[in-house]
Amino acid sequence: MKPSEVARRAKEQLTALTGLDAVTVSGLDKVEAGWSVTVEMLELKKIPDSSDVLGSYQCVVDDEGNLLSYKRTLRYRRSDVMDDRAV
């Protein structure tokens, strides 16, 4: 399965399980169990959009694209600036 298909399947399955809207895939790595995919999900819509609350979800997807596990690893406002070195 192509990485782009893995990412798409992870977003679809996470949306179906959580009822949240997937915003973007921010990470994709090949791991022993299949794929590790990080998906940013819209948890709370606010006005203005910069106040939206997003969650970063770490998923494990097998080589056939089936979601094996997921967990939220971070919750933040869309406007928050994060330094990659601090994570």
N, CA, C and O of each residue as an XYZ file, in Angstrom:
348
protein
N       0.845     -1.171      0.000
C       0.000      0.000      0.000
C       0.896      1.243      0.000
O       1.882      1.309      0.734
N       0.541      2.218     -0.829
C       1.306      3.462     -0.921
C       1.117      4.297      0.346
O       0.053      4.253      0.962
N       2.145      5.058      0.739
C       2.029      5.917      1.922
C       0.829      6.867      1.864
O       0.178      7.102      2.881
N       0.537      7.407      0.694
C      -0.610      8.325      0.583
C      -1.922      7.609      0.891
O      -2.825      8.200      1.482
N      -2.034      6.351      0.499
C      -3.241      5.561      0.786
C      -3.323      5.225      2.281
O      -4.408      5.243      2.863
N      -2.187      4.922      2.894
C      -2.142      4.662      4.333
C      -2.635      5.894      5.095
O      -3.449      5.777      6.012
N      -2.143      7.069      4.715
C      -2.542      8.311      5.378
C      -4.043      8.556      5.206
O      -4.730      8.908      6.164
N      -4.543      8.371      3.997
C      -5.973      8.578      3.735
C      -6.834      7.629      4.553
O      -7.840      8.042      5.130
N      -6.446      6.359      4.607
C      -7.216      5.367      5.377
C      -7.192      5.676      6.867
O      -8.203      5.520      7.552
N      -6.035      6.117      7.373
C      -5.937      6.469      8.792
C      -6.873      7.618      9.118
O      -7.583      7.566     10.122
N      -6.890      8.665      8.280
C      -7.773      9.814      8.497
C      -9.236      9.380      8.490
O     -10.005      9.784      9.363
N      -9.627      8.560      7.511
C     -11.022      8.112      7.397
C     -11.460      7.315      8.627
O     -12.539      7.552      9.171
N     -10.632      6.381      9.057
C     -10.988      5.524     10.182
C     -11.008      6.295     11.498
O     -11.869      6.057     12.345
N     -10.068      7.214     11.670
C     -10.040      8.016     12.889
C     -11.265      8.928     12.952
O     -11.845      9.117     14.021
N     -11.655      9.490     11.818
C     -12.862     10.315     11.752
C     -14.091      9.487     12.104
O     -14.950      9.945     12.858
N     -14.183      8.282     11.571
C     -15.329      7.412     11.853
C     -15.406      7.027     13.331
O     -16.498      6.959     13.895
N     -14.273      6.780     13.953
C     -14.249      6.369     15.363
C     -14.514      7.516     16.333
O     -15.204      7.336     17.337
N     -13.968      8.689     16.037
C     -14.055      9.801     16.983
C     -15.193     10.765     16.687
O     -15.657     11.468     17.585
N     -15.647     10.808     15.446
C     -16.652     11.787     15.055
C     -16.070     13.167     14.827
O     -16.812     14.126     14.613
N     -14.746     13.282     14.871
C     -14.056     14.563     14.658
C     -13.622     14.676     13.203
O     -13.484     13.669     12.508
N     -13.407     15.910     12.744
C     -12.919     16.149     11.388
C     -11.397     16.117     11.366
O     -10.744     16.760     12.188
N     -10.834     15.366     10.419
C      -9.386     15.338     10.236
C      -8.961     16.604      9.503
O      -9.546     16.960      8.480
N      -7.944     17.282     10.025
C      -7.447     18.518      9.422
C      -6.295     18.206      8.475
O      -6.292     18.662      7.332
N      -5.321     17.433      8.940
C      -4.160     17.101      8.112
C      -3.408     15.921      8.715
O      -3.585     15.591      9.888
N      -2.578     15.300      7.908
C      -1.629     14.298      8.384
C      -0.303     15.024      8.564
O       0.233     15.595      7.614
N       0.222     15.000      9.780
C       1.459     15.727     10.059
C       2.663     14.810     10.231
O       3.785     15.284     10.410
N       2.436     13.491     10.178
C       3.550     12.561     10.287
C       3.185     11.190      9.766
O       2.039     10.757      9.886
N       4.168     10.496      9.180
C       3.965      9.152      8.640
C       5.300      8.423      8.683
O       6.274      8.855      8.066
N       5.337      7.316      9.415
C       6.571      6.542      9.546
C       6.259      5.058      9.407
O       5.222      4.590      9.878
N       7.151      4.325      8.765
C       7.045      2.876      8.682
C       7.556      2.297      9.997
O       8.659      2.623     10.435
N       6.754      1.435     10.628
C       7.135      0.802     11.890
C       6.929     -0.704     11.764
O       6.384     -1.187     10.771
N       7.366     -1.431     12.774
C       7.281     -2.897     12.747
C       5.853     -3.398     12.535
O       5.635     -4.348     11.782
N       4.884     -2.767     13.192
C       3.486     -3.202     13.098
C       2.806     -2.749     11.814
O       1.693     -3.190     11.526
N       3.447     -1.875     11.032
C       2.856     -1.342      9.809
C       3.269      0.103      9.607
O       4.348      0.380      9.083
N       2.395      1.040     10.030
C       2.649      2.462      9.861
C       2.236      3.224     11.109
O       1.228      2.899     11.736
N       3.016      4.241     11.470
C       2.652      5.188     12.517
C       2.243      6.471     11.801
O       3.024      7.041     11.039
N       1.024      6.917     12.049
C       0.482      8.092     11.366
C       0.037      9.104     12.419
O      -0.682      8.755     13.355
N       0.464     10.351     12.266
C       0.020     11.424     13.150
C      -0.998     12.269     12.388
O      -0.714     12.800     11.315
N      -2.197     12.379     12.976
C      -3.293     13.101     12.335
C      -3.744     14.226     13.259
O      -3.975     14.009     14.449
N      -3.866     15.427     12.702
C      -4.387     16.571     13.446
C      -5.902     16.594     13.247
O      -6.385     16.595     12.115
N      -6.650     16.613     14.358
C      -8.107     16.548     14.330
C      -8.692     17.818     14.940
O      -8.161     18.351     15.915
N      -9.788     18.295     14.359
C     -10.496     19.460     14.880
C     -11.407     19.006     16.014
O     -12.402     18.319     15.782
N     -11.060     19.395     17.249
C     -11.828     18.965     18.415
C     -12.914     19.959     18.814
O     -13.966     19.563     19.315
N     -12.663     21.247     18.593
C     -13.636     22.259     18.992
C     -13.535     23.435     18.028
O     -12.495     24.087     17.937
N     -14.623     23.699     17.313
C     -14.680     24.806     16.352
C     -15.037     26.087     17.093
O     -15.990     26.118     17.871
N     -14.262     27.148     16.845
C     -14.505     28.443     17.490
C     -14.427     29.563     16.471
O     -13.967     29.369     15.345
N     -14.885     30.742     16.883
C     -14.777     31.941     16.061
C     -13.910     32.928     16.828
O     -14.229     33.253     17.972
N     -12.831     33.412     16.241
C     -12.313     33.133     14.904
C     -11.658     31.755     14.828
O     -11.398     31.120     15.850
N     -11.393     31.302     13.589
C     -10.791     29.977     13.378
C      -9.478     29.791     14.124
O      -9.129     28.671     14.495
N      -8.758     30.865     14.342
C      -7.470     30.762     15.036
C      -7.639     30.287     16.480
O      -6.664     29.881     17.112
N      -8.858     30.332     17.006
C      -9.147     29.857     18.367
C      -9.594     28.401     18.402
O      -9.810     27.855     19.484
N      -9.739     27.756     17.234
C     -10.119     26.348     17.186
C      -9.193     25.523     18.065
O      -8.012     25.841     18.200
N      -9.728     24.463     18.663
C      -8.921     23.534     19.446
C      -8.681     22.286     18.599
O      -9.620     21.642     18.131
N      -7.403     21.962     18.415
C      -7.004     20.794     17.630
C      -6.376     19.752     18.542
O      -5.862     20.073     19.614
N      -6.424     18.513     18.107
C      -5.759     17.434     18.811
C      -4.836     16.706     17.855
O      -5.172     16.495     16.690
N      -3.687     16.329     18.348
C      -2.737     15.540     17.567
C      -2.889     14.086     18.000
O      -2.694     13.756     19.170
N      -3.237     13.223     17.056
C      -3.510     11.816     17.346
C      -2.469     10.934     16.684
O      -2.200     11.058     15.489
N      -1.886     10.044     17.471
C      -0.910      9.081     16.978
C      -1.643      7.772     16.705
O      -2.259      7.208     17.609
N      -1.581      7.287     15.469
C      -2.275      6.067     15.067
C      -1.263      5.031     14.607
O      -0.196      5.365     14.093
N      -1.618      3.770     14.801
C      -0.865      2.669     14.211
C      -1.808      1.963     13.253
O      -2.914      1.565     13.621
N      -1.347      1.816     12.010
C      -2.135      1.212     10.940
C      -1.328      0.039     10.389
O      -0.125      0.168     10.158
N      -1.985     -1.113     10.174
C      -1.255     -2.261      9.629
C      -0.988     -2.062      8.133
O      -1.426     -1.075      7.542
N      -0.265     -3.008      7.533
C       0.131     -2.873      6.129
C      -1.055     -2.919      5.164
O      -0.917     -2.544      4.000
N      -2.210     -3.372      5.633
C      -3.418     -3.384      4.804
C      -4.247     -2.109      5.004
O      -5.287     -1.942      4.368
N      -3.796     -1.223      5.872
C      -4.487      0.036      6.096
C      -5.522      0.004      7.200
O      -6.299      0.948      7.339
N      -5.554     -1.064      7.994
C      -6.510     -1.178      9.095
C      -5.959     -0.524     10.356
O      -4.817     -0.771     10.744
N      -6.771      0.305     10.985
C      -6.378      0.999     12.207
C      -6.258     -0.009     13.350
O      -7.213     -0.722     13.657
N      -5.085     -0.065     13.976
C      -4.846     -0.985     15.087
C      -4.990     -0.291     16.432
O      -5.482     -0.884     17.392
N      -4.555      0.978     16.502
C      -4.652      1.723     17.751
C      -4.504      3.206     17.471
O      -4.006      3.616     16.422
N      -4.954      4.012     18.447
C      -4.752      5.449     18.363
C      -4.798      6.040     19.762
O      -5.389      5.464     20.675
N      -4.156      7.217     19.921
C      -4.236      7.963     21.176
C      -3.954      9.427     20.878
O      -3.178      9.758     19.981
N      -4.597     10.296     21.648
C      -4.326     11.729     21.511
C      -3.049     12.017     22.286
O      -2.911     11.629     23.446
N      -2.121     12.701     21.632
C      -0.833     12.994     22.264
C      -0.673     14.463     22.617
O       0.214     14.824     23.391
N      -1.536     15.326     22.047
C      -1.410     16.761     22.274
C      -2.744     17.433     21.969
O      -3.473     17.006     21.074
N      -3.054     18.481     22.716
C      -4.235     19.307     22.458
C      -3.776     20.754     22.485
O      -3.059     21.162     23.398
N      -4.192     21.545     21.474
C      -3.678     22.908     21.357
C      -4.634     23.795     20.555
O      -5.497     23.301     19.829
N      -4.465     25.114     20.700
C      -5.212     26.060     19.873
C      -4.527     26.173     18.517
O      -3.302     26.099     18.421
N      -5.316     26.350     17.488
C      -4.769     26.465     16.129
C      -3.706     27.562     16.045
O      -2.736     27.429     15.299
N      -3.884     28.637     16.799
C      -2.959     29.775     16.733
C      -1.665     29.546     17.518
O      -0.732     30.339     17.394
N      -1.589     28.477     18.326
C      -0.376     28.226     19.106
C       0.805     27.929     18.169
O       0.682     27.182     17.198
N       1.937     28.533     18.492
C       3.153     28.280     17.746
C       4.005     27.329     18.591
O       4.331     27.623     19.742
N       4.355     26.196     18.003
C       5.148     25.207     18.734
C       6.512     25.087     18.089
O       6.629     25.021     16.866
N       7.525     25.061     18.903
C       8.896     24.883     18.453
C       9.186     23.394     18.430
O       9.095     22.740     19.469
N       9.537     22.831     17.256
C       9.804     21.401     17.134
C      10.875     20.920     18.110
O      10.854     19.762     18.526
N      11.801     21.786     18.474
C      12.863     21.392     19.405
C      12.311     21.181     20.805
O      12.915     20.457     21.597
N      11.169     21.800     21.132
C      10.603     21.716     22.480
C       9.749     20.471     22.665
O       9.399     20.123     23.793
N       9.410     19.798     21.573
C       8.525     18.632     21.658
C       9.304     17.389     21.956
O       8.724     16.308     22.063
